[in-house]
Amino acid sequence: MIAFAIKIPVWPFHTWLPDAHTEAPTAGSMILAGVLLKLGAYGFIRLTIPLFPEQAHLTAGILAIAGMLSIILGGYAAFGQWDFKRLVAYSSINHMGFVVMGIAVMAWVYGASATSEAMRNDAIIATNGAIVQMFNHGLSAAGMFFLVGVVYDRTHTRRLKDYGGIWSIVPFFGAALVFTSMASLGLPGLNGFVGEFMVTRGAWNVFSVQIALSMLGLLMTGAYILKGIGFTLHGELNPERKDLTDMTLREHLVIWPLMALMLSLGVWPQWLLAIINDTVTRIFS
């Protein structure tokens, strides 16, 4: 449990992640956020809980509290960052907290000696939400790290206060950043909303207090996303940035497929959920 908690990472084992993202190249951060963090959650779902169901049931409350604190403290920590890449890194802790919350519901119900049909359905919804959130966070976080890399490649700084008003000279970059940020924020109609809503719905009857307190972190998600957009794109144009060039064809070819998936999963998530739900239902059968 501790090994996979470090990998996700969940509070209080999260402190390695911002440093790793800050030092990694753009491609490394995209792979780390998009794929590697999910291996910790996969380990919980496929190994820890099925192999140790009774122990998982007994410790599910601890896992739910850790997920709650990841959502809340990850959001507050992200809001406090002025390094754009560290802001996105802490946002990963915030978003993966929802995955942990869904896994906690799974652990509680899967290891229980007797459960009602309603509770089993809640666990299926929460587990589906956790897996969808894993996939969705992989898209939005990879997109955000890529866009941070795009602006860093041109400015050689990640400090938010060093940007300012660049949307007027790099409109395509600005549009891509706003779109991807809204997906990360969890705006209805984009992919980030689906997983977070399903986890909240599935966890409500099992961990009501934890999921209610987690909404504090959800509020901070909006705060740090708007902070990043505001200091990067809006305000008075920094004279040092007047010669910035917009995104190249190669950069468009990277971000557009990610944005297409974000939109398709927000508008019609069933194409992915049908596959996930079939597997999750078998786990609980």
Beta strands, then each sheet from edge to edge (+ up, - down):
end
